[in-house]
Amino acid sequence: MSEPVSEPITHRPTLVITILVLLALLGWLGVRRLVNRFQQEEKALARHLYRQSLEEQQAGKQDLAIEHFRAALGYDRDNFQYQLSLARALRDSGRTEEAESYLISLWERSPQSGEVNLALGRLAAREGSLDRIMQYYHNAIYGLWVSDAEPNRLRAWFELVEVLLRGNARAQAQAELIALSANLPQNPPLELRTADLFAEVQDYEHALAQYRRVLQLDPGNSSALAGAGEAAYQLSRYRTAAQYLEAAARANPQDSHLAQVLATSKLILEEDPFSRRISTVERDRRLRIIFHDAGQRLNACMQAKEQPSSSSQPQADPLSALEVRWTKMQSKLSSLRGSGEPGLPDEVMDLVLQIEQQTAACGITAEDQALLLLAENRAGVEQ
C-alpha cells in the first residue's frame, strides 16, 4: 500500500501571498494609526501654542509671541493662519523683511486672499511705497475673504483712505473716497465717517452731500448737522451753513467753535449788501456801514503802526494809499441815492477786501472776519 505524498508548500502560493499581504496591511494600518495619532498630537500642540501666542500678543509680549508662533508653525507647517499671524507679528515688531518673506509665500499660494493682501498693504504703508500700497489694498478690497466679505472690504477701503491721508496723498485719498461713497450701504455711521473724511481732504462739496445723506437717514444726527454746517461755511454758502449750525448748536450748546462759526455766518448774512432779499435802500445802508467799519479799522491800524522814522526819505506805505482811496470812495458814497451806480457795490467791496487783507497784521475780530469773508465770496452768501 502506497503512502500519501504531502504536497510541497510551494504548491500553495495564493495562500502564502494572501497571508503576507494581510500581515503587511495590518502592519501598515498600525503604522498609519501611529502616524495619524502623532500628527494629531502635533496639531493639538500647535493649536495650544497658537492660542498662547495670541494671548502673549495681547499682553504686549511680542517677542515671546513670535517665538511661539514659530513653534506652532513648526508643528503644523502648512497652516495658513499660523503663517499669516507670524508674518503680522514680525511686521508689527519691525522685522519687515522677514515678514514680507512669509507674506509673499502666502500670496503665491493664494494671490486673491483679502487677508494676505491687506497684510501686504499694511507692510507697504510702513515702508511708504505708494504704488505697492495701492496695489495690495485694491487687491484686498476686491479680493476673496473667508467670511464677512463686505464688512472686511469696507474696512480695508476706509483704511486705505486713512493711510493715504497720513502719507499726504490727498488726491488719491479723494479719488478713493468718491469710489467708496458710491458703494456704501445705507448705514449712518459709515456715511458719517465718509463725510468726515471728505471734509478732511477739503472736498467740501462731496462732504456736504454726504452729510445730507446721513441726515436723510438720521435727521437728528448732531454730528452730521455740525459737519454739514461746517462744509457749507467752507463753501461760502452762509445761509445754508447758518441753518445747519443753528440746529447743531441747539444739540451742543457748549460747543464754542460751533457758536463762533454760527455767529460769523449770521453776521455775514446781516451785512450782505448783495442779498436779493433786501431793497436798494437797505443795500445802500449796508454798504455805508461796511465801508465805515473798514475805514475805522484802517485808521486804527495806521495809528498802531505809526513809529518815528530815522530816515529822511518817506517810505511807501500801502495803508496810506488805501486811506487815499477810501477818502475818494467816501465822496462817491455820500452822493449815493436810490439805485446809485450799478458797479459801485463791487467797487466798495473790492476796497473793503484790500483793507481787511492789509490790516490783518493788526489783529482780527469776529466782525473783521465776517467782512473779509463777505468781501471774498459775494456770490454764494445766500445759498
Backbone torsions as a table, in degrees:
resi	resn	phi	psi	omega
1	MET	NA	129.0	-175.3
2	SER	-82.7	142.9	179.2
3	GLU	-81.9	145.2	178.8
4	PRO	-68.3	137.4	-179.4
5	VAL	-94.5	123.4	-179.9
6	SER	-72.1	141.2	-177.8
7	GLU	-79.5	129.8	179.8
8	PRO	-59.7	149.2	-179.3
9	ILE	-63.3	-26.5	-179.5
10	THR	-67.3	-14.6	178.1
11	HIS	-84.2	0.8	178.4
12	ARG	-121.6	59.8	-175.3
13	PRO	-66.4	-35.3	-176.1
14	THR	-62.0	-42.8	-179.7
15	LEU	-64.1	-43.7	-178.4
16	VAL	-62.6	-46.5	-178.7
17	ILE	-62.8	-41.1	-179.9
18	THR	-61.3	-43.3	179.7
19	ILE	-63.4	-44.7	-179.6
20	LEU	-63.7	-40.6	178.7
21	VAL	-63.6	-43.2	178.8
22	LEU	-62.0	-42.4	178.0
23	LEU	-63.3	-41.9	179.4
24	ALA	-65.2	-40.6	-179.4
25	LEU	-65.1	-43.5	178.1
26	LEU	-62.1	-40.9	178.3
27	GLY	-64.3	-41.8	-179.6
28	TRP	-65.4	-41.5	178.8
29	LEU	-62.5	-39.3	178.8
30	GLY	-64.5	-45.0	179.2
31	VAL	-64.5	-42.3	-179.8
32	ARG	-60.7	-40.0	179.6
33	ARG	-64.7	-41.5	178.3
34	LEU	-64.5	-41.4	179.8
35	VAL	-64.4	-45.0	179.5
36	ASN	-61.0	-42.8	179.9
37	ARG	-64.1	-39.9	178.9
38	PHE	-64.4	-42.4	179.5
39	GLN	-65.6	-39.7	178.3
40	GLN	-63.8	-40.0	178.3
41	GLU	-65.6	-38.1	177.3
42	GLU	-63.6	-44.1	-178.9
43	LYS	-68.0	-35.9	176.4
44	ALA	-64.3	-40.8	177.6
45	LEU	-65.8	-39.5	178.4
46	ALA	-62.6	-42.9	178.8
47	ARG	-61.6	-41.4	178.8
48	HIS	-62.3	-45.6	179.4
49	LEU	-64.7	-37.1	-179.3
50	TYR	-66.0	-46.0	177.7
51	ARG	-60.9	-40.7	178.7
52	GLN	-62.8	-39.3	179.4
53	SER	-63.3	-42.3	179.7
54	LEU	-62.5	-41.2	178.5
55	GLU	-64.3	-41.1	179.4
56	GLU	-66.5	-36.2	178.3
57	GLN	-63.9	-44.0	179.2
58	GLN	-65.5	-30.0	179.4
59	ALA	-82.5	-1.2	179.2
60	GLY	84.4	10.5	179.3
61	LYS	-92.6	71.6	-170.2
62	GLN	-65.0	-45.1	-177.7
63	ASP	-63.3	-42.0	179.0
64	LEU	-66.4	-38.4	178.1
65	ALA	-62.4	-42.4	178.9
66	ILE	-61.3	-42.8	179.6
67	GLU	-60.0	-42.2	-178.2
68	HIS	-78.9	-29.0	171.4
69	PHE	-61.1	-42.6	178.1
70	ARG	-61.8	-43.0	-179.1
71	ALA	-64.2	-41.8	178.0
72	ALA	-61.0	-42.4	179.6
73	LEU	-67.6	-30.2	177.0
74	GLY	-65.6	-32.4	178.8
75	TYR	-86.8	-16.8	179.7
76	ASP	-142.9	77.2	-165.9
77	ARG	-63.6	-29.4	-176.3
78	ASP	-97.3	8.8	-177.1
79	ASN	-71.8	115.2	-176.6
80	PHE	-61.2	-46.5	-175.7
81	GLN	-66.7	-38.6	179.6
82	TYR	-63.7	-43.7	-179.2
83	GLN	-65.5	-39.5	179.2
84	LEU	-65.9	-42.3	179.9
85	SER	-65.3	-39.7	177.0
86	LEU	-62.5	-44.3	180.0
87	ALA	-61.7	-41.8	178.8
88	ARG	-63.7	-42.3	-179.4
89	ALA	-64.6	-40.4	177.8
90	LEU	-64.2	-41.6	178.6
91	ARG	-62.2	-45.8	-176.4
92	ASP	-69.6	-20.7	178.3
93	SER	-93.7	4.0	176.2
94	GLY	91.3	1.9	178.9
95	ARG	-89.7	68.8	-168.8
96	THR	-68.4	-37.0	-178.2
97	GLU	-64.7	-45.2	179.6
98	GLU	-66.2	-40.6	177.5
99	ALA	-60.3	-44.0	-178.5
100	GLU	-63.4	-36.3	179.1
101	SER	-60.7	-47.0	178.4
102	TYR	-64.7	-42.7	-176.9
103	LEU	-67.5	-40.2	177.9
104	ILE	-63.7	-38.0	176.7
105	SER	-60.9	-42.9	177.9
106	LEU	-67.3	-39.9	-179.5
107	TRP	-62.7	-38.3	178.1
108	GLU	-65.0	-32.1	176.7
109	ARG	-75.5	-35.5	-174.9
110	SER	-145.9	77.0	-174.5
111	PRO	-65.4	-17.1	-179.5
112	GLN	-97.9	4.1	-178.7
113	SER	-66.1	123.3	177.7
114	GLY	-63.8	-39.8	-178.7
115	GLU	-63.4	-45.8	-177.5
116	VAL	-67.1	-44.7	-179.7
117	ASN	-64.7	-36.3	177.2
118	LEU	-64.7	-41.9	178.1
119	ALA	-62.8	-40.3	177.7
120	LEU	-68.0	-35.6	176.7
121	GLY	-63.7	-41.4	178.8
122	ARG	-66.3	-35.0	176.5
123	LEU	-66.2	-43.8	178.2
124	ALA	-62.3	-34.6	178.6
125	ALA	-64.7	-37.1	177.0
126	ARG	-64.3	-33.9	-177.4
127	GLU	-88.2	-11.0	177.9
128	GLY	74.4	24.9	-179.2
129	SER	-91.2	100.9	-173.7
130	LEU	-62.1	-43.2	-178.8
131	ASP	-60.9	-44.7	-178.7
132	ARG	-72.0	-33.6	175.0
133	ILE	-57.6	-51.0	-178.5
134	MET	-62.4	-43.7	-177.7
135	GLN	-60.1	-53.8	-172.9
136	TYR	-74.2	-37.0	177.4
137	TYR	-66.4	-39.1	176.2
138	HIS	-64.1	-39.5	175.9
139	ASN	-60.5	-37.7	179.6
140	ALA	-69.9	-41.6	-178.1
141	ILE	-63.8	-41.6	-176.1
142	TYR	-102.8	9.8	-176.6
143	GLY	-88.6	-165.4	-177.1
144	LEU	-103.2	135.5	178.2
145	TRP	-122.1	141.1	-178.2
146	VAL	-64.4	-38.3	-179.6
147	SER	-150.7	162.4	177.7
148	ASP	49.0	49.7	-173.3
149	ALA	-58.0	-50.5	-174.6
150	GLU	-65.9	-47.6	176.6
151	PRO	-60.1	-37.8	179.6
152	ASN	-67.3	-38.6	177.5
153	ARG	-62.6	-45.0	-179.5
154	LEU	-64.9	-39.4	177.9
155	ARG	-62.1	-42.1	178.8
156	ALA	-64.3	-37.6	-178.7
157	TRP	-67.3	-46.5	177.1
158	PHE	-61.3	-40.9	-179.7
159	GLU	-63.6	-39.6	177.9
160	LEU	-59.5	-45.4	-179.9
161	VAL	-59.4	-43.9	-177.6
162	GLU	-68.8	-35.9	175.6
163	VAL	-63.0	-43.4	179.5
164	LEU	-64.5	-38.6	178.3
165	LEU	-65.8	-42.2	177.7
166	ARG	-62.8	-32.0	178.6
167	GLY	-86.9	7.8	178.8
168	ASN	61.1	28.3	175.9
169	ALA	-97.2	70.1	-171.5
170	ARG	-67.2	-39.0	-178.7
171	ALA	-62.3	-43.8	178.7
172	GLN	-66.6	-39.6	178.8
173	ALA	-62.6	-41.2	178.8
174	GLN	-63.0	-43.9	179.5
175	ALA	-61.7	-41.5	179.1
176	GLU	-65.6	-38.9	179.5
177	LEU	-63.9	-40.2	179.3
178	ILE	-62.3	-43.2	178.5
179	ALA	-67.5	-41.6	-179.4
180	LEU	-62.7	-44.0	-176.6
181	SER	-62.6	-28.2	179.5
182	ALA	-77.0	-11.4	-177.2
183	ASN	-116.1	13.1	-178.6
184	LEU	-80.4	142.8	169.4
185	PRO	-75.1	169.5	176.3
186	GLN	-75.4	92.7	-174.9
187	ASN	-144.5	104.5	-174.6
188	PRO	-52.8	-44.7	179.7
189	PRO	-61.1	-41.0	178.7
190	LEU	-68.5	-40.0	178.3
191	GLU	-63.0	-41.2	-179.0
192	LEU	-66.9	-41.9	178.0
193	ARG	-61.1	-41.1	178.8
194	THR	-64.4	-43.4	178.7
195	ALA	-60.8	-43.4	178.7
196	ASP	-60.8	-38.7	179.1
197	LEU	-69.6	-37.4	174.5
198	PHE	-59.5	-42.4	178.2
199	ALA	-64.0	-36.1	-179.5
200	GLU	-66.7	-34.5	176.8
201	VAL	-85.4	5.2	177.8
202	GLN	64.6	28.9	171.5
203	ASP	-96.4	79.3	-171.1
204	TYR	-73.3	-25.2	177.3
205	GLU	-63.4	-50.5	177.5
206	HIS	-68.3	-34.7	179.1
207	ALA	-61.1	-46.0	-179.7
208	LEU	-62.3	-43.6	178.9
209	ALA	-61.9	-39.0	-178.7
210	GLN	-70.9	-40.5	176.4
211	TYR	-61.5	-37.6	178.9
212	ARG	-66.3	-34.1	175.7
213	ARG	-63.7	-40.0	177.0
214	VAL	-61.5	-44.1	-176.9
215	LEU	-69.8	-24.3	173.3
216	GLN	-67.2	-35.9	-179.5
217	LEU	-85.8	-31.4	-175.7
218	ASP	-141.9	80.9	-171.4
219	PRO	-57.4	-27.2	-177.4
220	GLY	-95.6	12.5	-176.5
221	ASN	-67.8	107.9	-174.4
222	SER	-66.4	-34.8	178.5
223	SER	-65.5	-40.1	178.5
224	ALA	-68.4	-37.7	177.0
225	LEU	-62.2	-45.6	179.2
226	ALA	-65.2	-42.8	179.6
227	GLY	-63.5	-42.5	178.7
228	ALA	-63.7	-40.8	178.0
229	GLY	-62.8	-44.7	178.9
230	GLU	-63.1	-43.9	-179.2
231	ALA	-63.3	-44.5	178.8
232	ALA	-63.6	-38.4	177.6
233	TYR	-60.8	-44.1	179.3
234	GLN	-66.4	-26.4	178.0
235	LEU	-87.4	4.4	-179.1
236	SER	64.8	25.3	175.6
237	ARG	-99.2	78.3	-165.8
238	TYR	-73.5	-29.3	177.1
239	ARG	-67.7	-44.6	176.1
240	THR	-61.9	-43.8	179.4
241	ALA	-58.2	-44.9	-178.0
242	ALA	-62.8	-38.6	-179.4
243	GLN	-63.4	-47.5	180.0
244	TYR	-69.5	-40.9	-176.3
245	LEU	-68.4	-33.0	175.9
246	GLU	-61.8	-44.4	179.0
247	ALA	-66.4	-39.6	179.3
248	ALA	-67.0	-39.1	-179.5
249	ALA	-66.9	-34.0	176.4
250	ARG	-64.0	-36.7	179.9
251	ALA	-77.6	-26.7	-177.8
252	ASN	-131.8	70.4	-174.8
253	PRO	-65.0	-17.3	-178.7
254	GLN	-89.6	-4.1	-176.7
255	ASP	-80.6	103.2	-175.9
256	SER	-69.1	-32.4	179.8
257	HIS	-65.8	-44.7	177.6
258	LEU	-59.2	-43.5	-179.0
259	ALA	-62.0	-39.4	-179.0
260	GLN	-67.8	-45.6	-179.6
261	VAL	-65.5	-38.2	177.7
262	LEU	-63.9	-43.8	-179.7
263	ALA	-62.2	-41.3	178.9
264	THR	-65.1	-42.1	179.1
265	SER	-60.9	-44.3	-179.7
266	LYS	-65.5	-39.6	179.8
267	LEU	-63.7	-40.4	177.6
268	ILE	-61.8	-44.6	-179.8
269	LEU	-64.1	-37.3	-179.7
270	GLU	-70.3	-29.4	-176.2
271	GLU	-95.5	-12.9	-172.1
272	ASP	-61.6	113.0	178.8
273	PRO	-84.2	-4.3	-177.3
274	PHE	-98.5	3.5	-177.9
275	SER	-63.9	135.7	177.4
276	ARG	-76.8	-7.4	-177.1
277	ARG	-85.6	-6.5	-173.9
278	ILE	-115.0	161.3	179.0
279	SER	-80.5	170.0	177.5
280	THR	-64.4	-38.7	178.8
281	VAL	-62.0	-43.7	178.2
282	GLU	-65.9	-36.9	177.5
283	ARG	-60.0	-46.5	-179.1
284	ASP	-64.3	-37.6	178.0
285	ARG	-61.6	-44.6	179.9
286	ARG	-65.3	-39.5	179.2
287	LEU	-60.3	-44.0	-178.5
288	ARG	-64.4	-39.4	179.1
289	ILE	-64.6	-47.4	-179.9
290	ILE	-60.2	-44.4	-178.2
291	PHE	-64.5	-42.4	179.1
292	HIS	-63.5	-44.5	179.9
293	ASP	-62.4	-41.4	179.0
294	ALA	-63.9	-39.0	178.3
295	GLY	-64.4	-40.4	177.8
296	GLN	-63.9	-41.1	178.8
297	ARG	-64.1	-42.4	179.4
298	LEU	-61.6	-44.9	-179.4
299	ASN	-63.9	-43.7	-179.9
300	ALA	-64.1	-40.1	-179.2
301	CYS	-68.1	-38.9	178.6
302	MET	-64.5	-40.4	179.3
303	GLN	-66.3	-37.5	179.9
304	ALA	-67.7	-28.4	-176.8
305	LYS	-93.2	-5.4	-179.0
306	GLU	-65.6	121.2	177.9
307	GLN	-141.1	146.0	178.6
308	PRO	-63.1	134.5	-179.0
309	SER	-101.8	134.3	178.3
310	SER	-81.4	-12.3	-178.5
311	SER	-89.1	141.0	177.6
312	SER	-78.4	-18.1	-179.9
313	GLN	-90.1	125.9	177.9
314	PRO	-67.6	139.3	-179.1
315	GLN	-97.0	145.4	178.5
316	ALA	-63.9	131.4	-178.7
317	ASP	-125.1	115.9	-179.6
318	PRO	-61.9	-28.5	178.9
319	LEU	-68.7	-37.4	178.1
320	SER	-65.1	-40.2	177.8
321	ALA	-62.9	-39.3	177.6
322	LEU	-66.7	-34.3	178.7
323	GLU	-64.1	-39.5	177.9
324	VAL	-62.9	-45.4	179.3
325	ARG	-64.3	-39.3	179.8
326	TRP	-61.9	-40.7	-179.6
327	THR	-64.3	-40.8	178.4
328	LYS	-65.5	-41.4	-180.0
329	MET	-66.2	-31.6	-179.3
330	GLN	-61.3	-38.6	179.4
331	SER	-66.7	-34.2	176.7
332	LYS	-65.6	-45.2	-177.8
333	LEU	-68.0	-32.9	-178.1
334	SER	-65.5	-25.3	179.5
335	SER	-96.8	4.4	-177.0
336	LEU	-71.4	124.4	177.9
337	ARG	-136.7	136.6	175.2
338	GLY	59.1	-122.0	-174.8
339	SER	-72.3	-25.2	177.9
340	GLY	61.8	-159.5	178.6
341	GLU	-88.0	134.2	-176.9
342	PRO	-58.8	-37.1	-176.2
343	GLY	-91.4	-1.3	-174.6
344	LEU	-64.4	-41.4	178.9
345	PRO	-56.0	-40.8	178.7
346	ASP	-68.2	-37.3	177.5
347	GLU	-61.5	-46.6	179.7
348	VAL	-59.6	-46.7	-176.9
349	MET	-68.5	-31.9	175.2
350	ASP	-62.6	-43.4	179.3
351	LEU	-67.3	-42.2	177.6
352	VAL	-59.2	-43.2	179.4
353	LEU	-59.6	-46.1	-179.4
354	GLN	-65.4	-38.5	177.4
355	ILE	-63.1	-45.7	-179.2
356	GLU	-63.7	-38.3	179.6
357	GLN	-68.4	-43.6	-176.9
358	GLN	-72.9	-25.8	-177.8
359	THR	-97.7	6.3	-177.9
360	ALA	-59.2	-31.0	-178.9
361	ALA	-66.9	-17.0	179.6
362	CYS	-85.5	5.4	-176.8
363	GLY	100.0	157.1	-176.5
364	ILE	-137.4	128.7	178.5
365	THR	-96.2	176.1	177.5
366	ALA	-61.6	-38.4	178.7
367	GLU	-65.5	-39.9	178.1
368	ASP	-63.8	-42.9	179.1
369	GLN	-60.7	-42.7	179.2
370	ALA	-62.8	-44.0	179.0
371	LEU	-62.1	-43.0	-179.3
372	LEU	-62.6	-46.3	-179.7
373	LEU	-66.1	-39.7	178.7
374	LEU	-64.2	-43.6	-179.7
375	ALA	-68.3	-32.4	-179.2
376	GLU	-76.2	-36.2	-172.3
377	ASN	-128.6	86.4	-173.9
378	ARG	-90.6	-26.5	-170.3
379	ALA	-76.7	-37.3	-169.6
380	GLY	-101.0	8.2	-174.6
381	VAL	-55.5	-44.0	-174.7
382	GLU	-80.3	-5.1	-177.3
383	GLN	-74.8	NA	NA
